């Protein structure tokens, strides 16, 4: 609870929590409660823009980057051998089901994500995309590690989502029961957290009244 949080973070200093430290602790607890609530609600499809986990925000940023598109160096292959590089634009379509890529002045080519086996890093800044039967579909070189990280993680997340959709979701007969149980547990957690904060505030008020009484009577 809040009292434990304050003791843990301030015991070593031997000081009494100030008002600012108390408010900061309350804000940290509230942020933690929102993060925990978002982790429960999002898998049930009950999330919203005002309650999101950091992971969801990062996923959305990566998806936006993929759909806007970026330029990479594509490793050209002839009969399985490298034959130079060319600059290509790569992006994900609006439905996030296909990967589009094209060189300047050339027609767009597309790769269905359901036909992709994996996206892996290669050497320093390389990325390879292989098909279900192991064929190389696309090999790219990124400009830096951050860009490569976003590309690999973003595409890997879309691959997992695609396989989940293709393989089927949760049993519709058990999903409502599971959702109800999780929601009840979440409500209990929120209640006890609010109660903890309320009791801590009352305890502080009582301590202030006691200090004032002792000061006035002394």
N, C-alpha and C positions, 0 to 999 in steps of 0.2 A: 504493500500500500504506500501511500504518500509518506507516512511517518518512517517506514523502513527505507524509502528512497533517500530521505533527508539524512537519516542516521548513517547510511552507507556512504554517502558522498561528503558528509561534513564531520564525521566522528574523528577522523584523523587530525583535523585542524583544531579540535577542541573548542569550537565556537558554536554559538546559538544561531540557528537559521534566521536570516533577516527577512523582511517583507519581500524584497526583490527575489531572494533565493526561494522563498516559498512559492511565489507566483511562477517563477521559472520551473519549479518542480511540478506545479499543477499543469503548466502548459506542456511539459514533456510527457506527463501521464496522459493528458488528453490526446496528444499526437499519437502516443502508443496505442491508445484505445481505438482511435480512428483507423490506424494501420491494421490492427487486429480485426476490427469489424470488416474492413474492406477485404481482407484475406478470406473471410468466411462468406461474404455476400457475392463476391465476383464469380466463384465457380458455380453459383446457383443462378447466375444471370440477373442478380438483383443489384449490381453495382451501379454507380452513377458518377458523373464527372467531379462531384464535390467530395466523394469518398473513394479514393483510389490508392492502391499500394504503389510504392516506388517502382516496383517491378513492372506494373502496368503502364506507368508513365514512360518508363524506359522503352518498353515494347512499342508503345504508340509513336515515340520519337523515331525509333528504327524503321517502323513501317512507313512513316511519312518520308523519311530519307529514301527508302527503296522505291516508293511510288513517284517521288519527284525525279529520281534518276541521277546518275553520276557517270563521269567518264573514267574509263579504265583502259589499260593496255591489254589487248587480247593476244594470246600466244597462238599464232597461226600454225596449222599442222598440214603437212602434205605426205600422204602415205605413212602416217604415224610419226613423221620426223618434223622437227621444228623448222619453220620457214620464215621466221621473222615475226614482227609484231605489228599491230594496227590499233589505232585509237577507236574505241567503240563506246556507245552510250548504253547503259544497262539500267533497266527499271522494272518494277513489278506492276502488273495491270491493276485497274481499279478494284477488281474482285479479289485480288491477292491470290490468284490461282495459277498465274502464268508469269514467266520471266521473259521479258522482251529485250533484245539487244540488236544493235545495228551500227554499221560504220557510216561515216558521212557519205551521203549520196546513194546509199545502198538500201535495199528493202529490209524491213524489219523481220527478224526471225524470232520465234517464240519457243519456249520450253515449258511444257506442262509440269507443274510442281508435283503432281501425282506420279509422274514418270521419273522423278529424281530420287536416287538412292541416298546420297549424302553430299554435303558441302564441307570441304576440308581445307585447311591451310597447307601451303606448300612453300618450303624454303623461307626466305625473309618476309616477302610481301605478297606471295602468290596465293591464289584461291582456285581450287578445282571443283567442278560440279560434274558428278557422274550419274549415269542412268541406272535403272534397276538391274540391268544385266552387266553393269560394270564398265560400260563405254564412257569415254570422256566426252561430255557435252560442251563444256566451256572451261577455258583456263584463262584467268585474269591476273593482272598485277596491279595492286593498289598503290596509291601515292604515299601512304603512311600506315602505321599499325592501327591507329584509331579507326580509320576508314575501313581497313580490313576486318577489324573486330566487329564493327556495326554490320558489315555485309554478311559475314559468316553467321553471327548470332541472329541477325534478322531473318535470313533465309532459313536457318535451322528451325527457328520458331514457327515460321510458316509451314515448313515441312511437317512438323509435329502436329500442327493444327489440321493440315490436309489429311494426314493419316488417321487422325482422330475422327474426322468427318466421314472419311471413306469407310473406316472400320465400324462405325456406329457409335452412338453415345450411350448414355446411361439407360438402364431399364426404366421405362416410363411408369411402371407400376410401383417401383421402389423409390423413385426420385422424390415424389411429394413427401413421403414419410421421412426420408433423410433430410429434406429441406426443413421440415417442421421441427425436427429434433435439433438441428443446428441453430435455427432461429431462436428456439427456446433457451438453448445454452448461451447464446450471444446476449439475449435480453438479461439473463441472470448475471452474466459477467459485467454488463454495463451498469446494472443496478448496484452491485456491490462496490464497483469502482466509484460511482457517484456518492454512495453512502460513506465510503472511506474518506473522500474529500470533504464531505459535509461534517463528519465527526472531527476531522482535523481542524477545520475552520472554527467549530464550536470550542474545541480545546484551546485554541489560540486566544479566542475572545475571553474565555474564563481566566486564562493566565494573565491577560492584560488587566482584567478587573481586579484580580488578586494583587498584582503589582501596584495598581493605583490605590487600592485599599491600604496596603502596607505603607505606601509612601505618605498617604494622608494621615494615617494613624501614628506614624513614626514622628 
